């Protein structure tokens, strides 16, 4: 059995340079060659997981099958690799330290003095190897979060250095760095990347490859300069990664420079398997040939950060919409609508008439809720195709209860604890968690089964009687109102039978009005778009 090979991806110069999609693209290249590939994201935060981080600050929380709340990069890994990842594929500084402290408390170190070095790097290495064993990976791509030179990721770099020292042929380092073009110079500058490489040298690591990110293609003089000043073995070890139209183009950009062969050679892997990229290539052709335009409104509350729009808060929703649209030969134009706008000016709700569909994604808290409810009512009354995800499903039932059942004070107790008609309530276990301020990792998380009503549109889209989808929420639909909304036309068409929980509602006599308690966007893949998003886009195109 071949030993697992490890590719460490490290960032230089600035954050957001594209480490995640580079790591995912490297994984896709090896997957196309027939290898079993997995990926790990290391976050240098003290947080134990990403669950308690504000989406505006950190971006989307991606939930794995086994219920881990992780960084959004795991979503990219799953989409590129078309595979499921697990809690073992994610670690943070907080998680590593917590594990070491728990071991020390349990005498796992046999009374020895427990130190930052070597015990923290050793724990990191153990976790990386556990993930490789669990996923049976031939190739494990490990992204170290943050930027080289930051104090926070030094111990993770030290763990990678130790792994290279033990098995030089099984580990390579890829530095993904940014080459700016100052407007007053008009020339791509290599000096920041040179400094990044030297800073990595100070950690005892020599990059085997540099992926040079920039606005344009890396030219030959700068490639040679980077190779010389960063001590690369060859100028071919400097890979150009210019801005591209879609992140899904990146594997082809890297492969054009034979990056897969270069990595395999350094890792002493034989690429005797044919590059089977047919499935990916077919998807790329569909993506680039999409002609029809479709306008999707996304009404949420995690968009604004100063003067900027942070669409990373809903990155899986964005990608799921794109996957579905491309599969139908369409290009989705998504518009971010802050639900606060509908509350400030009620006339703005009429702007939804300019769109082909409305999506209300997940969220928490009280801000902007009445604006979202107004948008849902507009979609219901005007036959605008609608997909509500988690909070979007909960608020759809609240809107229906208020404006169809006549329960004017109907609400979710997350917003109004004193409502006489709690359409959305909280179960006893979750109530105990909230009362004791236990928020981290305590929601209904991960994959749960859902039985479908065979006569529903949803069941026809899935073409299945039973599905499994991922969850991330604390509040549930109140079954005391189930029969009432069902009889009035908002049908309950999906149920988790084990706990008797409402999972899917679907409006009768509407082109497409579906709310899901789960997050279907988390399981959409470029080559396998999610059926609910396909159903939404197909209806909107009509």
N, C-alpha and C positions, 0 to 999 in steps of 0.2 A: 504493500500500500504506500502510495506516494505521500511524503510529509506535506503538511500545509505550508504554502508559501505566503509571506506577509508583505503587503505593499502599504507603507505608511505615507499618508498624504498630509503635508504640513503647509501652512500658509505664511506668506511673507508680505510685508509693506503695509497692507490694510485688510480689515475684515470685509466680508462680502465679496471677496475676489473670485469666488467660484470653486472653492475646495470641494464642496459637497457634490456638485454636478460633475466635477473632474473625477472624483472618487467613484461616483456612480457610472460614469462613462468608461473608466478603466475596467470596472466590474463587468459592464456589458460586453466589452471587447473580448474578455476571457470567456464569458458565457457563450458568445458566438462561436468560440473555438471548441465548445463542448465541455468546458470545465464547470465543476460545481463551485459557484462563487457566492460568498457572503460578504457582509460589510459591518463595520463597527463604527459608531460615532462616540468620540470622547469629548465631553463638555467640561471645561475647567471650572464651572460654577460650584459653589458650596451647596447649592440646592441638591437634594437627593434625587429629584427628577424634575421634569419641566412643568409638572402639573400646577404648581402654584405661581408660575410666572405670568405676568400680564402679557397678552398677545401683542399689544402695541409695542412693548419693549423687546419681546423675544421672538415674536412670530407664532405661527401655529403650533399647538401641541399635537403631535402625532401619536396615536394610540395603536399599540401592537395587538396581535391576536391574543396574547396572554395578559393584556391589560396594563402594560407599562406606558406611562406618560413620558414621551420622549421628544427630542428635538425634531424639527421639521425635515432635517436631512434624511432621517430614516424613511420618510415618505418618498423622497427621490430615489433612495436605494431600492425600495420595493418596486417602484414604477419602472426603473431601468432594468432591474434584474428579474422582474416578474416572479417574485418569490416572497414568502412571509418571513419577517424578522421577529425577534423575540426580546425579552428583557435582557438577556445575556448579550445582545448586540448593542447595548447602550450603557455607558457609565459616565458618572460625574465625579468631581473631586469629593463632594459630600458623600456620595455612595461608597467610594473607596475608603475614605477615612472612617465612615460609620462601620463598615465591615471589619476594618482592622481593630477599631476600638471594641467592638463586640467580641472579637476573637480574644483580645487581651483580657476582657472581663471574664471570659469563659476558660481562661488558662490555656488557650491554644498555643501560646508561645512558651509554655513550660517555665514561667517565671523569668524569662530573659527580659532585658531592657528593650522595650519596643521603641524604635526610632523612625524618624521620617525616612531616612535612608539607612538600611535598604528595604525596610518593611513595606513602605508605600509602593515603590516601584515593583516589588515582588508581588504584591496584591494585584497590581495592574496587569502584570504579565500573566498571572494565574487566570484572571478574568478573560483576557484575550484568548488564551489557550482553551478555556472552557467553552467560549463561544465557537471556536473553530471545531471543537469536538462535537458540540451539540448540532451544529449545522452541517457537519461532515464536509467542510469546505476544502477544496483543492487550493483555492486562492482566497485569502481573506484581505480585503481592503480596509485599512484602519485610518479614519480621518481624525486628526488631533485638532480640536477646535481652538479658536483664537489665532493669534499671530505670533510668529517666532520673536523672542525678545521679551514677551510678557512673562512676568513672574509666575502667573497662574499655571502655565502648562509645562514648566521645567521638569517636574517629576514624571510627566507622561513621556516627554522626550527622553528622559533618562532611562525609562523602562524600555523604550524602543531601541536605544543605544545598547542596552544590556542584551536584548534579544539578538541584535546584529552581531555582537561580540561572541555570543554562544554559537550561532549558526549563520556565518557570513553569507552562505549561498541561499539562505531561505528568506532573507529580508532585504528590501530595497526602500530607499527614501525618495519621495517625489516632493519637490518644493514648488508650490503654486504661488507665483509672485506677480506683482503688478508693475507694468512699465508705463508710466504716465507720459503724456505729451503736453507740456506746458504751452498754453496758447500763445504766449509772447515769444516762444522759441520755435514752435512748429516741428519739434524733433522728439522722437521717442527716446527717453532717458533710461539707461540701464543701472545707474548708480544706486537707486533704492534697492534694487534686487541684489546687487553686489553686497550691499550692507546686510541684507536679509540672509544671504548665503554665509557671510562671515559670522553673523550672529549665531547661525545654526552650527557652524564650526566650533564656536565657543562652548556649545553643549556637547561636543564630542561627536557630532554627526556631520558627515560630508554628503550632500545630496547626490544621489546617483543620476537624477534627472531634474531639470527645471522646466516647468510648464509656464511659459511666458504669456501672461494675460495682458491684453491691451485692446485698444480700440481697433487697431489695424493689424495686419499680418506682420510678423517679425521679419525684418530684412536680414540679409546675409551679414553685413558688417556688425550689426548688433548681436546676432547669433554668435559670431566669432568672438566678440568682446566678452559676452557672458561666459562662454566656454573657457576663455583664457583666464579671466579674473576670478571666476568661481571654481577653478580647478576641476573642470569636468574632463572626463576621459576623451570625449570627442564632441565636436560641435553638433553632431546628430543627437546628442543627449539633451539638447536644448529644443524643446517642443513649442512651436508657435500655437497660441490659442486666442485668436482674435474674436471680437464680438460677433455673434451669429444671430440669425433670425429667430431660432428656437433652440432651447437647451438640448432638444433631441437630435440636433445636428452634430453635437460635439463628438460622439463616438467616431463618426466618419471623418471629422477634421483630424482627430488624433491618429486614426488608422491610416490616413493618407500619408502620414509621416512615419508609418511602420512602428508606431509606439508599442503596439502589442508584441511585435517581434523583439524589439529592443528590451522590453521588460522581461520577456521570457528568456532571452539570452542571458541577462544578468542573473536571473533566478535559476538558471540551468533547467528550464522547462522545455521539453520538446513539443513544438507545435506541429505534430504530425497529423493533427485532426483538421479537416477542411473547415474554413471559416464559413459557418452556416448562419449568415445574417439575413436570410431571405425574409423571415417574419418581420424583422425590424425594418428592412428596406421597403417592404410592402407598406408598412405603416408610414414611413417617411414620404413615399410617393403620394399616398392619400392625403397626408397633411399638406403637402405643397401644391396639390392639385385642387384643393377645396376652393370653390368659387362663390357659392351662395353666402350671403351675409345674414346673420341673425343677431338681433339685439337683445341682450339679457340684462335685466336690472337685478342687482344684488343689494338688498336692503339689510344693513347691519349696523353695528355700532363700534367696531374696532378698526376704523379706517384712518382716522386723523392722528398724526404725530407732528405737531407744529404746523409748518406750511406744506407738509408732505403727506401723500396717501400711502399707507402701508398695507399693500395687498397681501403681504406675507401672512397676515393674520388668517387668511382663508386660502392658502396656497393649494391645498388638496381639492377644494371646491373648484378653484380656477382650472386646475389640470383635468378634473373629472369632466367639466363642461367642455373643455377643448377636445378631450379624447372622444367624447360622444359626437360632438359637432363634426370633427374630421372624419369619423367613421361614416357619416351621412353626407359627406361632400360639402360641408358647410364650414364657415369661419365665424366663430362666436366673437361678437364685440360686447365686452362686459363693461357696465357702468356701475360705479360704486356710489350708492346712495346712502348717506348718513341719515338714519331714521329720525334724528333730532330735527332735520329740516321740515319733516311733515308736521311736527308738533309746533314749530315756530310759525309756519304758514300752511294752513290746511288746504289752500288752493293748489299747492305744489303736488298734491296727490294725483292730480289729473295728468301730470307728466308721465305717469306709468302707461298711459294710453299709447305712448310712442314706442313701447317695447313689445317684443314678441313673447317674453316669458319673464317671470319673477321668481327669484330664489331668496329665501330667508335662511341663512346659515345658523349655526349654533352660537350660543352666547350665554352670558350670565348677568345677573344684576338687574337694576331698575331703569337705568338711563335709556331713553329712546323707545321704551316699550310701547307706549300709546301710538307712536308713529309707525311702528312695525304692524301693530294691530290694524291701523287704518289702511296700510298697504295690502295686507291680507284680505281685508274686506273688499277693496277695489278689485283684486284678482278674482275673488269668489263671485262678485256680482257682475263682473264684466267679461267673464269667460277667458280671462288671461291665464294661460298655463302657469301652474304654480307648483313649486317643490319646496317643502318646508323640512329643514333638517334639525332634529333635536328640539331646540328652543322654537324653531320655525314650525314644528308640529304642535308643540304645546300651545303656542300662541294662536295657532289656527283653531284649536278646540275652544280656546277662550273667546275668540272672535265669534265663532259659531254659536256658542252658548249665549253670548250677549245679544247678538243681532238676529238670530233665528229662533232660539228658544225663549228669548225675552228675559233672560236672567241678567239684568243690567249691571249688577255688581260682580258678575263672574270674573274670576281672576286666578292667577297662580299665587300660591302663598309665598313664593319666593319674593314677590313684589308686594302683596297685600296679605299680611298674616291674619287680618280680621275679616276678610271677605266671608259672606254667608254662603257663597257658592264657590268653594275651592275646586275648580275643575282640575287643576294640577296641585297635587299635594306631595307630602314627603312620607316615606315609610319610617317605621319606628327606629330601625337601625341607623338610617341616615340622620334622623332627628337627634339621636344621641351623639352622633359625630359632630353635628353643628353646635349642639349645646356645650360640648366640651372643647370646641375650637380645633377639632381634628379634621383638617381639610386635605392634607397631602395623601394621595393614593387611597382615598376612602370612598370615592364615587362608584357607581356601577360602571365598571371598566372592562374592556376587552370584548371578545366574541361571545354572543348568546344566540341560541336557536330561536327561530320564529316560524310558526306554522301559518300558512297563507290560506285565505279563502279562495278556493279553486275558481270561483266565478268572477273574481276581481280583475281589474286591469293590471294590477301589480303582479298577480300570479302569472298572468299571460306574458308579461314582460320578462319575468324571471324564468318562465317555463319550468317551474319547480313547485312542489307542494310545501317544502321545508327549506329554509335558508339559514345562514349564519352570518351575522353582521356585528360590527364593532360599536361599542357604546362608550359614552363619556358624559354622565349626567347624574344628578342627585335627586331630582324631582321626577314624579311619575304621574300619568293620567289617573284620575280618581275614578275607580270602577263604579262608584255610585251613580255616575252620569253616563255610563256606557250605553245602556239600553235607550236612554233618552236621546242621545245624539245619533245613535244608530237608526232609530225609527224616523228621525227628522231628516235623514239623508246623508249625514256624515258617517259613513260606514266604517266600522272597525274590521279591517281585512287582514290584520296580522297580529298574532298573539304569542307571547312567550308562555307556553303552557306550564312550564315548571313553576313559575311564580305568578301565573295568571296576570301578566302585565300587557297593556296595550302597546303594540310596537308600530303599527301602521294604520293610518286613517285615510279614507279616499272618498271624495265627494261625488254623489250620484249626479247625473245630468250635467256634467261639466266636462269640457274637452280633456283636461288633465289637472287634477287638484289632489296632490298626494302629500301627506306628512309622515315622516318617519322619526321614531324616537331614537333610532341609531344614526350612525354617520356613514352612509354608503360611499361617500367620496373617498374614504380611507382605503377602499379596496378596488378603486378604478385603476386600470393600467393602460398604457398607450396601445398595446396590442389586444387588450381585452377591456373595452370601455364598459362602464357599469350600466346595467339594463335600465335602471330608473332614470339616469341622466339621458340615455338614448331615447327613452320614452318621452321625456320632457322636450328634448330638441326636435324629435320627429313630429310631435304635436305642434310645436311652435312653428315649424317650417310650413305646416299646412295653413 
